[in-house]
């Protein structure tokens, strides 16, 4: 479901000519984000998320 939502929004961005942007999820919303904003700094996964994944997948 998420991949479908992202794909549809990416196609809409293409039709709209939204060059230099990507689609991303913020909360439950799909938004367009300029590449400069998305790539401006390194975003890391919090350690707690790794620990959650380890508990589920080993």
mmJSON file of the N, C-alpha and C atoms, coordinates in Angstrom:
{"data_MODEL":{"atom_site":{
"group_PDB":["ATOM","ATOM","ATOM","ATOM","ATOM","ATOM","ATOM","ATOM","ATOM","ATOM","ATOM","ATOM","ATOM","ATOM","ATOM","ATOM","ATOM","ATOM","ATOM","ATOM","ATOM","ATOM","ATOM","ATOM","ATOM","ATOM","ATOM","ATOM","ATOM","ATOM","ATOM","ATOM","ATOM","ATOM","ATOM","ATOM","ATOM","ATOM","ATOM","ATOM","ATOM","ATOM","ATOM","ATOM","ATOM","ATOM","ATOM","ATOM","ATOM","ATOM","ATOM","ATOM","ATOM","ATOM","ATOM","ATOM","ATOM","ATOM","ATOM","ATOM","ATOM","ATOM","ATOM","ATOM","ATOM","ATOM","ATOM","ATOM","ATOM","ATOM","ATOM","ATOM","ATOM","ATOM","ATOM","ATOM","ATOM","ATOM","ATOM","ATOM","ATOM","ATOM","ATOM","ATOM","ATOM","ATOM","ATOM","ATOM","ATOM","ATOM","ATOM","ATOM","ATOM","ATOM","ATOM","ATOM","ATOM","ATOM","ATOM","ATOM","ATOM","ATOM","ATOM","ATOM","ATOM","ATOM","ATOM","ATOM","ATOM","ATOM","ATOM","ATOM","ATOM","ATOM","ATOM","ATOM","ATOM","ATOM","ATOM","ATOM","ATOM","ATOM","ATOM","ATOM","ATOM","ATOM","ATOM","ATOM","ATOM","ATOM","ATOM","ATOM","ATOM","ATOM","ATOM","ATOM","ATOM","ATOM","ATOM","ATOM","ATOM","ATOM","ATOM","ATOM","ATOM","ATOM","ATOM","ATOM","ATOM","ATOM","ATOM","ATOM","ATOM","ATOM","ATOM","ATOM","ATOM","ATOM","ATOM","ATOM","ATOM","ATOM","ATOM","ATOM","ATOM","ATOM","ATOM","ATOM","ATOM","ATOM","ATOM","ATOM","ATOM","ATOM"],
"id":[1,2,3,4,5,6,7,8,9,10,11,12,13,14,15,16,17,18,19,20,21,22,23,24,25,26,27,28,29,30,31,32,33,34,35,36,37,38,39,40,41,42,43,44,45,46,47,48,49,50,51,52,53,54,55,56,57,58,59,60,61,62,63,64,65,66,67,68,69,70,71,72,73,74,75,76,77,78,79,80,81,82,83,84,85,86,87,88,89,90,91,92,93,94,95,96,97,98,99,100,101,102,103,104,105,106,107,108,109,110,111,112,113,114,115,116,117,118,119,120,121,122,123,124,125,126,127,128,129,130,131,132,133,134,135,136,137,138,139,140,141,142,143,144,145,146,147,148,149,150,151,152,153,154,155,156,157,158,159,160,161,162,163,164,165,166,167,168,169,170,171,172,173,174],
"type_symbol":["N","C","C","N","C","C","N","C","C","N","C","C","N","C","C","N","C","C","N","C","C","N","C","C","N","C","C","N","C","C","N","C","C","N","C","C","N","C","C","N","C","C","N","C","C","N","C","C","N","C","C","N","C","C","N","C","C","N","C","C","N","C","C","N","C","C","N","C","C","N","C","C","N","C","C","N","C","C","N","C","C","N","C","C","N","C","C","N","C","C","N","C","C","N","C","C","N","C","C","N","C","C","N","C","C","N","C","C","N","C","C","N","C","C","N","C","C","N","C","C","N","C","C","N","C","C","N","C","C","N","C","C","N","C","C","N","C","C","N","C","C","N","C","C","N","C","C","N","C","C","N","C","C","N","C","C","N","C","C","N","C","C","N","C","C","N","C","C","N","C","C","N","C","C"],
"label_atom_id":["N","CA","C","N","CA","C","N","CA","C","N","CA","C","N","CA","C","N","CA","C","N","CA","C","N","CA","C","N","CA","C","N","CA","C","N","CA","C","N","CA","C","N","CA","C","N","CA","C","N","CA","C","N","CA","C","N","CA","C","N","CA","C","N","CA","C","N","CA","C","N","CA","C","N","CA","C","N","CA","C","N","CA","C","N","CA","C","N","CA","C","N","CA","C","N","CA","C","N","CA","C","N","CA","C","N","CA","C","N","CA","C","N","CA","C","N","CA","C","N","CA","C","N","CA","C","N","CA","C","N","CA","C","N","CA","C","N","CA","C","N","CA","C","N","CA","C","N","CA","C","N","CA","C","N","CA","C","N","CA","C","N","CA","C","N","CA","C","N","CA","C","N","CA","C","N","CA","C","N","CA","C","N","CA","C","N","CA","C","N","CA","C","N","CA","C","N","CA","C","N","CA","C"],
"label_alt_id":[null,null,null,null,null,null,null,null,null,null,null,null,null,null,null,null,null,null,null,null,null,null,null,null,null,null,null,null,null,null,null,null,null,null,null,null,null,null,null,null,null,null,null,null,null,null,null,null,null,null,null,null,null,null,null,null,null,null,null,null,null,null,null,null,null,null,null,null,null,null,null,null,null,null,null,null,null,null,null,null,null,null,null,null,null,null,null,null,null,null,null,null,null,null,null,null,null,null,null,null,null,null,null,null,null,null,null,null,null,null,null,null,null,null,null,null,null,null,null,null,null,null,null,null,null,null,null,null,null,null,null,null,null,null,null,null,null,null,null,null,null,null,null,null,null,null,null,null,null,null,null,null,null,null,null,null,null,null,null,null,null,null,null,null,null,null,null,null,null,null,null,null,null,null],
"label_comp_id":["UNK","UNK","UNK","UNK","UNK","UNK","UNK","UNK","UNK","UNK","UNK","UNK","UNK","UNK","UNK","UNK","UNK","UNK","UNK","UNK","UNK","UNK","UNK","UNK","UNK","UNK","UNK","UNK","UNK","UNK","UNK","UNK","UNK","UNK","UNK","UNK","UNK","UNK","UNK","UNK","UNK","UNK","UNK","UNK","UNK","UNK","UNK","UNK","UNK","UNK","UNK","UNK","UNK","UNK","UNK","UNK","UNK","UNK","UNK","UNK","UNK","UNK","UNK","UNK","UNK","UNK","UNK","UNK","UNK","UNK","UNK","UNK","UNK","UNK","UNK","UNK","UNK","UNK","UNK","UNK","UNK","UNK","UNK","UNK","UNK","UNK","UNK","UNK","UNK","UNK","UNK","UNK","UNK","UNK","UNK","UNK","UNK","UNK","UNK","UNK","UNK","UNK","UNK","UNK","UNK","UNK","UNK","UNK","UNK","UNK","UNK","UNK","UNK","UNK","UNK","UNK","UNK","UNK","UNK","UNK","UNK","UNK","UNK","UNK","UNK","UNK","UNK","UNK","UNK","UNK","UNK","UNK","UNK","UNK","UNK","UNK","UNK","UNK","UNK","UNK","UNK","UNK","UNK","UNK","UNK","UNK","UNK","UNK","UNK","UNK","UNK","UNK","UNK","UNK","UNK","UNK","UNK","UNK","UNK","UNK","UNK","UNK","UNK","UNK","UNK","UNK","UNK","UNK","UNK","UNK","UNK","UNK","UNK","UNK"],
"label_asym_id":["A","A","A","A","A","A","A","A","A","A","A","A","A","A","A","A","A","A","A","A","A","A","A","A","A","A","A","A","A","A","A","A","A","A","A","A","A","A","A","A","A","A","A","A","A","A","A","A","A","A","A","A","A","A","A","A","A","A","A","A","A","A","A","A","A","A","A","A","A","A","A","A","A","A","A","A","A","A","A","A","A","A","A","A","A","A","A","A","A","A","A","A","A","A","A","A","A","A","A","A","A","A","A","A","A","A","A","A","A","A","A","A","A","A","A","A","A","A","A","A","A","A","A","A","A","A","A","A","A","A","A","A","A","A","A","A","A","A","A","A","A","A","A","A","A","A","A","A","A","A","A","A","A","A","A","A","A","A","A","A","A","A","A","A","A","A","A","A","A","A","A","A","A","A"],
"label_entity_id":["1","1","1","1","1","1","1","1","1","1","1","1","1","1","1","1","1","1","1","1","1","1","1","1","1","1","1","1","1","1","1","1","1","1","1","1","1","1","1","1","1","1","1","1","1","1","1","1","1","1","1","1","1","1","1","1","1","1","1","1","1","1","1","1","1","1","1","1","1","1","1","1","1","1","1","1","1","1","1","1","1","1","1","1","1","1","1","1","1","1","1","1","1","1","1","1","1","1","1","1","1","1","1","1","1","1","1","1","1","1","1","1","1","1","1","1","1","1","1","1","1","1","1","1","1","1","1","1","1","1","1","1","1","1","1","1","1","1","1","1","1","1","1","1","1","1","1","1","1","1","1","1","1","1","1","1","1","1","1","1","1","1","1","1","1","1","1","1","1","1","1","1","1","1"],
"label_seq_id":[1,1,1,2,2,2,3,3,3,4,4,4,5,5,5,6,6,6,7,7,7,8,8,8,9,9,9,10,10,10,11,11,11,12,12,12,13,13,13,14,14,14,15,15,15,16,16,16,17,17,17,18,18,18,19,19,19,20,20,20,21,21,21,22,22,22,23,23,23,24,24,24,25,25,25,26,26,26,27,27,27,28,28,28,29,29,29,30,30,30,31,31,31,32,32,32,33,33,33,34,34,34,35,35,35,36,36,36,37,37,37,38,38,38,39,39,39,40,40,40,41,41,41,42,42,42,43,43,43,44,44,44,45,45,45,46,46,46,47,47,47,48,48,48,49,49,49,50,50,50,51,51,51,52,52,52,53,53,53,54,54,54,55,55,55,56,56,56,57,57,57,58,58,58],
"pdbx_PDB_ins_code":[null,null,null,null,null,null,null,null,null,null,null,null,null,null,null,null,null,null,null,null,null,null,null,null,null,null,null,null,null,null,null,null,null,null,null,null,null,null,null,null,null,null,null,null,null,null,null,null,null,null,null,null,null,null,null,null,null,null,null,null,null,null,null,null,null,null,null,null,null,null,null,null,null,null,null,null,null,null,null,null,null,null,null,null,null,null,null,null,null,null,null,null,null,null,null,null,null,null,null,null,null,null,null,null,null,null,null,null,null,null,null,null,null,null,null,null,null,null,null,null,null,null,null,null,null,null,null,null,null,null,null,null,null,null,null,null,null,null,null,null,null,null,null,null,null,null,null,null,null,null,null,null,null,null,null,null,null,null,null,null,null,null,null,null,null,null,null,null,null,null,null,null,null,null],
"Cartn_x":[0.826,0.0,0.877,1.913,2.795,3.496,4.002,4.685,3.742,2.489,1.505,1.277,1.13,0.923,2.115,3.328,4.525,4.636,4.363,4.441,3.446,2.219,1.206,1.604,2.129,2.544,3.773,4.677,5.836,5.377,4.401,3.861,3.192,2.456,1.831,2.895,3.981,5.06,5.672,5.82,6.344,5.426,4.138,3.163,3.164,3.333,3.341,4.66,5.66,6.967,7.723,7.525,8.169,9.595,10.438,11.823,12.603,13.598,14.426,13.748,12.692,11.982,11.803,11.575,11.274,10.032,9.397,8.261,8.771,8.171,8.573,7.351,7.493,6.41,6.725,5.777,5.865,4.626,4.828,3.678,2.937,1.701,0.93,0.712,1.303,1.135,2.298,2.007,3.042,3.252,4.494,4.811,5.947,6.075,7.211,8.268,9.499,10.614,11.697,12.184,13.292,14.53,15.274,16.472,17.423,17.573,18.485,18.107,16.811,16.355,16.571,16.269,16.382,17.827,18.734,20.133,21.059,20.505,21.32,22.095,21.596,22.286,22.034,22.9,22.761,21.666,20.674,19.605,19.878,19.908,20.203,18.993,19.013,17.957,18.319,17.406,17.697,17.999,18.902,19.3,18.093,17.107,15.919,15.209,15.227,14.59,15.347,16.682,17.475,17.157,17.017,16.716,15.33,14.36,13.04,13.133,13.889,14.042,14.75,15.735,16.453,15.509,14.616,13.674,12.717,12.39,11.464,12.143,13.343,13.986,15.271,15.724,16.913,18.158],
"Cartn_y":[-1.184,0.0,1.258,1.258,2.429,2.646,1.572,1.708,2.261,1.844,2.357,3.842,4.253,5.678,6.511,6.028,6.759,6.822,5.698,5.665,6.597,6.608,7.507,8.969,9.298,10.68,11.041,10.09,10.342,10.588,9.813,10.02,11.393,11.795,13.115,14.218,14.036,15.022,15.127,13.996,13.984,14.757,14.479,15.163,16.664,17.033,18.443,19.14,18.375,18.967,19.389,18.674,19.015,18.469,18.985,18.522,18.976,18.199,18.546,18.259,17.452,17.093,15.587,15.096,13.684,13.588,12.432,12.226,11.534,11.889,11.337,11.249,10.483,10.341,11.168,11.989,12.757,12.418,11.659,11.16,10.177,10.481,9.626,10.294,11.471,12.222,11.985,11.964,11.925,13.364,13.829,15.214,15.244,16.372,16.6,17.381,16.921,17.535,17.889,19.131,19.478,18.633,18.239,17.436,18.107,19.42,20.129,19.91,19.893,19.657,18.199,17.287,15.859,15.422,16.029,15.59,16.526,17.545,18.554,18.06,17.047,16.522,15.03,14.359,12.922,12.636,11.882,11.458,10.02,9.758,8.416,7.81,6.512,5.794,5.753,6.149,6.111,4.681,4.541,3.244,2.43,3.083,2.372,1.627,2.172,1.491,0.225,0.264,-0.945,-2.007,-1.572,-2.504,-3.142,-2.358,-2.911,-3.951,-3.657,-4.592,-5.868,-5.731,-6.901,-7.802,-7.188,-7.981,-8.753,-8.192,-8.841,-9.857,-9.51,-10.32,-11.012,-10.714,-11.397,-10.804],
"Cartn_z":[0.0,0.0,0.0,0.838,0.895,-0.438,-1.039,-2.331,-3.394,-3.364,-4.317,-4.106,-2.871,-2.571,-3.017,-2.712,-3.12,-4.635,-5.3,-6.752,-7.419,-6.933,-7.497,-7.317,-6.157,-5.911,-6.739,-6.952,-7.809,-9.239,-9.714,-11.064,-11.167,-10.15,-10.148,-10.207,-9.469,-9.482,-10.877,-11.545,-12.903,-13.85,-13.779,-14.633,-14.353,-13.075,-12.681,-13.01,-13.447,-13.748,-12.507,-11.422,-10.147,-10.108,-11.02,-11.101,-9.875,-9.482,-8.336,-7.006,-7.036,-5.815,-5.762,-4.575,-4.374,-3.511,-3.53,-2.635,-1.372,-0.266,1.025,1.921,2.97,3.931,5.165,5.551,6.805,7.604,8.656,9.405,8.527,8.202,7.293,5.935,5.749,4.506,3.561,2.264,1.239,0.788,0.856,0.516,-0.501,-1.184,-2.075,-1.312,-1.448,-0.726,-1.743,-1.73,-2.622,-2.302,-3.347,-3.126,-2.136,-2.236,-1.343,0.116,0.408,1.785,2.183,1.265,1.567,1.726,0.988,0.977,1.735,2.384,3.047,4.252,4.926,6.108,6.204,6.912,7.088,8.108,7.699,8.598,8.995,10.273,10.747,11.45,11.557,12.252,13.734,14.616,16.048,16.51,17.459,17.987,18.456,19.034,19.525,18.394,17.183,16.043,15.674,15.751,15.505,16.559,17.794,18.876,18.673,18.218,17.909,16.814,15.771,14.661,15.122,15.975,16.475,17.279,18.037,18.829,17.92,16.767,15.851,14.926,14.467,13.43,13.87,15.084,15.584,15.238],
"occupancy":[1.0,1.0,1.0,1.0,1.0,1.0,1.0,1.0,1.0,1.0,1.0,1.0,1.0,1.0,1.0,1.0,1.0,1.0,1.0,1.0,1.0,1.0,1.0,1.0,1.0,1.0,1.0,1.0,1.0,1.0,1.0,1.0,1.0,1.0,1.0,1.0,1.0,1.0,1.0,1.0,1.0,1.0,1.0,1.0,1.0,1.0,1.0,1.0,1.0,1.0,1.0,1.0,1.0,1.0,1.0,1.0,1.0,1.0,1.0,1.0,1.0,1.0,1.0,1.0,1.0,1.0,1.0,1.0,1.0,1.0,1.0,1.0,1.0,1.0,1.0,1.0,1.0,1.0,1.0,1.0,1.0,1.0,1.0,1.0,1.0,1.0,1.0,1.0,1.0,1.0,1.0,1.0,1.0,1.0,1.0,1.0,1.0,1.0,1.0,1.0,1.0,1.0,1.0,1.0,1.0,1.0,1.0,1.0,1.0,1.0,1.0,1.0,1.0,1.0,1.0,1.0,1.0,1.0,1.0,1.0,1.0,1.0,1.0,1.0,1.0,1.0,1.0,1.0,1.0,1.0,1.0,1.0,1.0,1.0,1.0,1.0,1.0,1.0,1.0,1.0,1.0,1.0,1.0,1.0,1.0,1.0,1.0,1.0,1.0,1.0,1.0,1.0,1.0,1.0,1.0,1.0,1.0,1.0,1.0,1.0,1.0,1.0,1.0,1.0,1.0,1.0,1.0,1.0,1.0,1.0,1.0,1.0,1.0,1.0],
"B_iso_or_equiv":[0.0,0.0,0.0,0.0,0.0,0.0,0.0,0.0,0.0,0.0,0.0,0.0,0.0,0.0,0.0,0.0,0.0,0.0,0.0,0.0,0.0,0.0,0.0,0.0,0.0,0.0,0.0,0.0,0.0,0.0,0.0,0.0,0.0,0.0,0.0,0.0,0.0,0.0,0.0,0.0,0.0,0.0,0.0,0.0,0.0,0.0,0.0,0.0,0.0,0.0,0.0,0.0,0.0,0.0,0.0,0.0,0.0,0.0,0.0,0.0,0.0,0.0,0.0,0.0,0.0,0.0,0.0,0.0,0.0,0.0,0.0,0.0,0.0,0.0,0.0,0.0,0.0,0.0,0.0,0.0,0.0,0.0,0.0,0.0,0.0,0.0,0.0,0.0,0.0,0.0,0.0,0.0,0.0,0.0,0.0,0.0,0.0,0.0,0.0,0.0,0.0,0.0,0.0,0.0,0.0,0.0,0.0,0.0,0.0,0.0,0.0,0.0,0.0,0.0,0.0,0.0,0.0,0.0,0.0,0.0,0.0,0.0,0.0,0.0,0.0,0.0,0.0,0.0,0.0,0.0,0.0,0.0,0.0,0.0,0.0,0.0,0.0,0.0,0.0,0.0,0.0,0.0,0.0,0.0,0.0,0.0,0.0,0.0,0.0,0.0,0.0,0.0,0.0,0.0,0.0,0.0,0.0,0.0,0.0,0.0,0.0,0.0,0.0,0.0,0.0,0.0,0.0,0.0,0.0,0.0,0.0,0.0,0.0,0.0],
"pdbx_formal_charge":[null,null,null,null,null,null,null,null,null,null,null,null,null,null,null,null,null,null,null,null,null,null,null,null,null,null,null,null,null,null,null,null,null,null,null,null,null,null,null,null,null,null,null,null,null,null,null,null,null,null,null,null,null,null,null,null,null,null,null,null,null,null,null,null,null,null,null,null,null,null,null,null,null,null,null,null,null,null,null,null,null,null,null,null,null,null,null,null,null,null,null,null,null,null,null,null,null,null,null,null,null,null,null,null,null,null,null,null,null,null,null,null,null,null,null,null,null,null,null,null,null,null,null,null,null,null,null,null,null,null,null,null,null,null,null,null,null,null,null,null,null,null,null,null,null,null,null,null,null,null,null,null,null,null,null,null,null,null,null,null,null,null,null,null,null,null,null,null,null,null,null,null,null,null],
"auth_seq_id":[1,1,1,2,2,2,3,3,3,4,4,4,5,5,5,6,6,6,7,7,7,8,8,8,9,9,9,10,10,10,11,11,11,12,12,12,13,13,13,14,14,14,15,15,15,16,16,16,17,17,17,18,18,18,19,19,19,20,20,20,21,21,21,22,22,22,23,23,23,24,24,24,25,25,25,26,26,26,27,27,27,28,28,28,29,29,29,30,30,30,31,31,31,32,32,32,33,33,33,34,34,34,35,35,35,36,36,36,37,37,37,38,38,38,39,39,39,40,40,40,41,41,41,42,42,42,43,43,43,44,44,44,45,45,45,46,46,46,47,47,47,48,48,48,49,49,49,50,50,50,51,51,51,52,52,52,53,53,53,54,54,54,55,55,55,56,56,56,57,57,57,58,58,58],
"auth_comp_id":["UNK","UNK","UNK","UNK","UNK","UNK","UNK","UNK","UNK","UNK","UNK","UNK","UNK","UNK","UNK","UNK","UNK","UNK","UNK","UNK","UNK","UNK","UNK","UNK","UNK","UNK","UNK","UNK","UNK","UNK","UNK","UNK","UNK","UNK","UNK","UNK","UNK","UNK","UNK","UNK","UNK","UNK","UNK","UNK","UNK","UNK","UNK","UNK","UNK","UNK","UNK","UNK","UNK","UNK","UNK","UNK","UNK","UNK","UNK","UNK","UNK","UNK","UNK","UNK","UNK","UNK","UNK","UNK","UNK","UNK","UNK","UNK","UNK","UNK","UNK","UNK","UNK","UNK","UNK","UNK","UNK","UNK","UNK","UNK","UNK","UNK","UNK","UNK","UNK","UNK","UNK","UNK","UNK","UNK","UNK","UNK","UNK","UNK","UNK","UNK","UNK","UNK","UNK","UNK","UNK","UNK","UNK","UNK","UNK","UNK","UNK","UNK","UNK","UNK","UNK","UNK","UNK","UNK","UNK","UNK","UNK","UNK","UNK","UNK","UNK","UNK","UNK","UNK","UNK","UNK","UNK","UNK","UNK","UNK","UNK","UNK","UNK","UNK","UNK","UNK","UNK","UNK","UNK","UNK","UNK","UNK","UNK","UNK","UNK","UNK","UNK","UNK","UNK","UNK","UNK","UNK","UNK","UNK","UNK","UNK","UNK","UNK","UNK","UNK","UNK","UNK","UNK","UNK","UNK","UNK","UNK","UNK","UNK","UNK"],
"auth_asym_id":["A","A","A","A","A","A","A","A","A","A","A","A","A","A","A","A","A","A","A","A","A","A","A","A","A","A","A","A","A","A","A","A","A","A","A","A","A","A","A","A","A","A","A","A","A","A","A","A","A","A","A","A","A","A","A","A","A","A","A","A","A","A","A","A","A","A","A","A","A","A","A","A","A","A","A","A","A","A","A","A","A","A","A","A","A","A","A","A","A","A","A","A","A","A","A","A","A","A","A","A","A","A","A","A","A","A","A","A","A","A","A","A","A","A","A","A","A","A","A","A","A","A","A","A","A","A","A","A","A","A","A","A","A","A","A","A","A","A","A","A","A","A","A","A","A","A","A","A","A","A","A","A","A","A","A","A","A","A","A","A","A","A","A","A","A","A","A","A","A","A","A","A","A","A"],
"auth_atom_id":["N","CA","C","N","CA","C","N","CA","C","N","CA","C","N","CA","C","N","CA","C","N","CA","C","N","CA","C","N","CA","C","N","CA","C","N","CA","C","N","CA","C","N","CA","C","N","CA","C","N","CA","C","N","CA","C","N","CA","C","N","CA","C","N","CA","C","N","CA","C","N","CA","C","N","CA","C","N","CA","C","N","CA","C","N","CA","C","N","CA","C","N","CA","C","N","CA","C","N","CA","C","N","CA","C","N","CA","C","N","CA","C","N","CA","C","N","CA","C","N","CA","C","N","CA","C","N","CA","C","N","CA","C","N","CA","C","N","CA","C","N","CA","C","N","CA","C","N","CA","C","N","CA","C","N","CA","C","N","CA","C","N","CA","C","N","CA","C","N","CA","C","N","CA","C","N","CA","C","N","CA","C","N","CA","C","N","CA","C","N","CA","C","N","CA","C","N","CA","C","N","CA","C"],
"pdbx_PDB_model_num":[1,1,1,1,1,1,1,1,1,1,1,1,1,1,1,1,1,1,1,1,1,1,1,1,1,1,1,1,1,1,1,1,1,1,1,1,1,1,1,1,1,1,1,1,1,1,1,1,1,1,1,1,1,1,1,1,1,1,1,1,1,1,1,1,1,1,1,1,1,1,1,1,1,1,1,1,1,1,1,1,1,1,1,1,1,1,1,1,1,1,1,1,1,1,1,1,1,1,1,1,1,1,1,1,1,1,1,1,1,1,1,1,1,1,1,1,1,1,1,1,1,1,1,1,1,1,1,1,1,1,1,1,1,1,1,1,1,1,1,1,1,1,1,1,1,1,1,1,1,1,1,1,1,1,1,1,1,1,1,1,1,1,1,1,1,1,1,1,1,1,1,1,1,1]
}}}
